[in-house]
């Protein structure tokens, strides 16, 4: 039996007072809800409630798009000219709310830019889902949040020798970002309810906050000076916080909790062998697959790493068949670090470098052309693994301007505006329901839809194709 007693925090003061009895976390451990690998127990899962149809990728009657909008150019995307609001609201099923307008400098006074944008998007499309971004590693870049964290230094993670474990250490220009110690129940409670502190009351939060997007959700080591035994407790505490968040949002409005890297399908030297797609994901409704077909899933020559792409495919299919939502984040071309910019100061977008012999295009216009030309290398693999719970995110980086939407003339964005305000022509082509799961023969994967045939060879990303009927 899990024992829990949570007292409601004060809403009107914009603070979330973490009053949480340790019975909850102790109960989780006694009940076996969080074990060595964070296991919930046999057969336990947290399904997603958001689904899409199959008419098209993104058109008036259906959308398979979900965006993680992390860094937004407020000089372009602001409330004085809201040309972008309708485009996002009418083409995306869900987006994350991270750095919008004044959100980084917001100190708790007045209305945060996150709430302002949420209200604008919901006014156009009440059905769009808005997930508030938090990092399990640094919590948030917002002054309002960091001030709360610095009021509770007893929540800061320390290694086994008592040293603070920083996400980014203090400098002459910054106070730094301490990591949160998730083994502390009060810290779990604060993290789980934190998005609600941006709103004036619970009813406002219910209207404009559909859940929590947690970055750094996966199993990882914080420090070489934290023992394996203690790390297991930290991981269990982090997963307990995710369960608290799920309980809060379920009660609030049926909201959900998403986790970046929750599929655990990328290589890490510190990751135990028993960690797989369900180790972390069973504590979340959704997984965000951040490096689909790029970065750690490709080789230095720009080709796909067959083994890691197979693992990525299999993990997405397994997770979505189990009822979890998955957002596939894909990039144009063989993306890798470092990132650079295209355009002019104040009117530009970020692009990654490319692995292999061909460099990323040198101008904004050529990048837009490449995004269209290489779309099939991401769209075809997406269709191979997709079911009604799997959504697509395709752009050069995380800013809205980096290719998530077509921009009006004069605004430098990573997606061509040839069809403005429409997206890529492939997104509006009739697709139809899949005739069955993907078929696999060696490194070749194929799949049939009512109006399209899809082909992917993991040995040759350039051979990807979609044959529309």
N, C-alpha and C positions, 0 to 999 in steps of 0.2 A: 504494500500500500504506500502511495506517495502522499506525504503530508505537506500541505502548503498553506500559508497564511500571508496574504499580501494586503497591505493597507493602501487605499487610494491616495495618490499624491495631490498636492494643490495645483489646480490648473490655472486659475486666474492670475497668479503671480508669475506665470511662465517658467516655473521651476518644477522639476520632477524630483520630489524628495524620496530618496531610496530607503524606504522602510520595509525591510525584508527579513523574515525570520529564517535562520539557517536550517530550519526543518525541511525546507524545500530541497536544498542541495543534498543534505544528508539522506532525505527520503529517496532521491534519485539513485544514490549509490546503494542504499539498502535494498531497493527494489530491483536493482540490476539494470536500471534504465541506461546508465552510462558505464560501460565496462572498459576493458583494456584498449580496444580500438574505437571506443565511442559508440559501441553497439547499443541499439535501443531494445533489442530483443527480437526473437524470430518473427519474421513477417511484418514487423512494424514499418510503416512508411507514412510520409506526409504528401499526399497527392496535390496536384495543382488543379485549380478550378478554371483557369483561363485556357481557352482553346480557340482554334481558328478553323475556317472552312477551306475548301480546295478550289474555289472558283478561279483564283489568281494569286499571285504573290502579294500584291497590294493594289487594290482598286476600290471603287466606291462601295462595293458590297462585302469586301473581305480584306483582311490584312494579316500577313505572316511576319510583320516587322515589329521588333522591339529594340529600343535604343538605350545605351548607357551613355548619357550625355554628361561628361565630367567637367570639361573646361570650355566655357562658353564666352565668346567675345561679346562683352556687354556694349561695346561701341556699335555693334551691328544688330545684336539681338536684344532690344530694349522695348520698353512699353510706349515709347513715343511713336514708333512705327511698327505695328504688330503684324506685318505681312507674313511672318514665319509661324504665327500661332495656328492659323487655320491649316497650314500644310502639315505641321506635326500632329495636331489633334485629329485630323482626318485620315492620316496614313499610318499611324502607329497604334498598336494595341496597348503598348506599355512603354514608359520611359522612366529613367531614374532622375531624381532631383538632387543635383549636387551643387555645382558652383554657378548659380544664376544671379545676374544683376549684382546686388551688393552683398551676396550671401557670405562671402569670406570675411568682410569687415563688419557684418551684423553683430551687434553687441547685446541683443535682447530688448532693445527699445524700438517700439513701433513694429512694423510688419517686415519680416524677412523677405528678400527677393524670391526665395523658394516658394513661399506662400502666395506671393503676388502672381508668379508664373503659373502655379497650380490652379489658381482661380481662373486665370485666363484660358488655360487649356480645357478645364472642365466646363467652362461656359460654352465652348464650341462643341465639345464631345464629352458628355457626362460619363460615358462608358470607358474612356481611356484610363488605364491604371497607372498611378503615379507612386513609384517606390523611392523612399528617401535613403540616400547614400550614407553609409557609415563604414569606416574601415576598422577591422578587428586589430589592425596594427597601430594606427595612429588616431582612431575615432573620427576626427573631422578637422578640416582646416579653418573652420569658422571660429572667430574670436569668442562668440557666445559660448560655444561648446568647450573650447580650450580653457576659458575662465572657470567653467565648472570643474573641469578635470584638475586644474591647478589648486582648487579649493580642497581637493581630496588627495593629497599626496600619499596617503596611506593606501590608495588604490593602485599606485604605480608598481609596475613589475620590477622586481629585483632578482638578480641572479643568486646562486647559492652562497655567494660571498657578501651579499648585501649591497652590491652595486646596482644602480639604476640601469635598466635595459632600455635604451632609447631607440625609437624608430629613426629619428634624426636628432642628433645632439644639439645643445644650445650653441649659438654663435653670437657675434656682436650685433647681429641684425635680427635674431630670432630667439625665442625662449625654448625652442626645441619641441619635439613631440615625444613624450614618454609613452611607453606601451602600458596597456591596461592589464592588471592581474585578474584574470577571469576566475581564479580560484576563490575570490572574495565575493560572497553572495550579494552584498550591497552594490558592488561594481557591475555584476551581472544585471541586476534590476535596473540600474541607471542606464546601461547600454541598451537594454531591451526597450525601454520606454522613451528614450531620448528624442525621437522624432516628434513626439507629441508636445514637447516643450516649446516648439516653434509656434504653436497655435494659442489663441486666446482661451479656448475651452475645449472640452471633449467633443462637443457637437461640430465645431469647426474642423477639428482633426478628422472626424468621421467622414466629412464631405470631401476632404482634399488630400488625405493620406491613405494610400491603399496597401501599405506594407513597408518592409525594410529590405534594402539591398545591402548585403554585407560583403565588403571586399576583404581579401585575405582570410577566406572562410576555411581554407584547407588545413590539413595536418602538416605542421612545419615546426622546426626548431627555432626558438627565439634567440638563443644564445648558446655558445659552446660551454658556458659555465652554468647550465641548468641540467640537472641529472635527468636521465630517461624516466625514472620513476616520478619525479616531480612534473616533468612535462606531460605525462599521461594525465595527471590531475589538472593541469592547466587546460589541456585539450578537453577533458570532461567538463570543466567549468565553462569553457567557451561554448560547448554544445548545450549545456544547461541554460546559458543565456539565450541561445537561439530558440529553445523551447519556451522560455518565458516570453520572448518576443512574439512567437506564434500564438501563444495563449492570449496575449494582449490584443493582437490584431484580429484574431478570430472573434473575440468578444466585441471589439470596436465596430468592425464592419465586414468581417469575413476576409480581411486582408491576409497577405502571404509574406513569407520570408524567402529571399533569394540569396544564393551564395556564389561569389566568384571563386573559381577553382575548386568548387565542391565536388566535381567529378573525379578529381585526383588522378587524371590520366596522363600527366606529364612527369618526366623523369626528375627526381630529386635525390641527391646522394644521402640526405638525412631521412628519407622516408622509409619506414619499415616495410618489409615485403608483404605483410598482410593488408596493407592499405590499398583499397580498390575503389571503384566508382561509388560504392554504397557506404563506405566508412563514414564519410562526412555528410553525404547527400541525404541520408535517412533522417537527418535532423533539419532538413530544409524542404520547402515545397519545390524550389527551382534551383537549377545550376546555371551559371554563366560560364560558358566554355570560351575563354578569352583568346586563345591562340590557335583557333581552328585553321589549319593549313598554312601556318606561318610561325615565325619565331621558333619555339622549341619543338615544333612538329616538322621542321624542314632541315635539310642539310646545308652546309656552307656553299654548295654550288647552286643553291636555289631550288633544288628538287625536293620533293616530299620525302621525309623519312618514313619509309613504308611501314615499319614496325609501329612507330608512334601514331601514324595516321590510322592504322588498323585499330589500335587501342582506342583512339578517339572515336572512330566510327562505332565500335562495339559498345563503348561506354554510353554514348548518346542514345543508341538504340535500346540498350538495357534500361537506362534510367527513364526514358520516355514510355517504354512499354510497362514499366512499373507505376506509371501515373504521374511522374514528376515532369514539370516543365523544364525545358532547356532553351537557353538563348545561345545561339552560335554566333560568336563575334569573328567575322572574317575581314581580311584586309585585301586591297588590290595588290596582286603580285606577291613575290617572296619576301614579305616584310620582315625586317629585323631592326635592331638599334644601330646607330643613334637616330634620333628624330631631328628633322630640320623643318624649315618653313618655306612656303611658296606664297608669293604675293608681296604686298608692300606693308610696312609697319602700320598697324591698326586695321589692316584689311588683308588678312592672310590666313592660312590654315597650315596645320602641322602634317608632315608626312614622315613615315619611317624610311630608313634606307632599305635597299634590296640586297639579299644574298645573291651570289652568282656573278656571272660576267657582265650582265646588263645592269647599269645603275638606274636608280629611280629617276624618272624624268626631271629635267632641270627647271621647267617653268610650270606655272599654275595651269595653263591651258593644256600642256602635254600631260600633266597628271590627271586632269579631267578626262582626257581621251583614253588614258591608260585604265582609269577606273571603269569606263564603259567596255573597253576591249577585253579586259581580264575578269570581268564580272562572272563569266561562265566558270572560271576556276574555283569560285566560291559558291555560286548558285547551284551548280551541278552536284557537288558533294553534299550541300544542304538538302537537296531533294532526295538524295540517296538515303539519308538517315531520318528524314522528317516524318513525324506523325502529327496529329492534331495538337500536341503539346509542345512542339519544337518550333521556335521562332528564329528569324534571321536578323543580324545586325551587320551592316556592311559599310565601312568607311575607312579613311586613312588613319584616324586617331579617335579621340573622344569628344572633341568639340563638335557642336552641331554643324559648324561651318566646314568640318573636315570630310564631308561627303554624305551625311545622313539625309540631307534634303537638297533639292535644287534651289539655288538662291536667285533672287531678283537681279536684273542687270545692274552691274556696278559693284556687286558684292562677290569677293573671291571665295569660292567654295570648292570642295573636292569632287562634287558631282556635277556633270554637265548641266547647264540650264537650257539646253537645246529644246527641251520639251516642257519648260517651266509653265505652270507649276506642277506638271506631271513628273514622275520619276523615270527610271529606265524603261524602255518599251517592253522588255522581258517581264516586268512586274505586272503589266496589265494584260498580257496574253492569256487566253483561256487555258487553264491547266487541267482541271478535273481531278477527281479522286484517284488515288493510286490503285492499280489493279492487284496489288499485293506487295509484300516486302521486297527489298532489294535482293537481287541474285548475285552471287559471288563466284568467280572462277579465277583462282590465283589472285593476282593483284587487280583484276578487273571487276568492277561493280556496275551493275545495270539495274534499271527500274523502269517500269511502264506506268504511265498515267493515261487518263482518258484522251488527253490531247498532246501528250509529249512523251518522248523516249529519252532516257538519261543514261549517259555513259561516262564512267570515271575509271582511269587506270592510275593507280597510286604510284606507278613507276614513271609516269609522264603527265605532269599536271597540265601541260599545254594541249594534251589530247582530250581534255574534258569537253563534252558537248551535250547540248540539249536539242533534240530534233522535234520541232513543234509541228503539229498537224493542223 
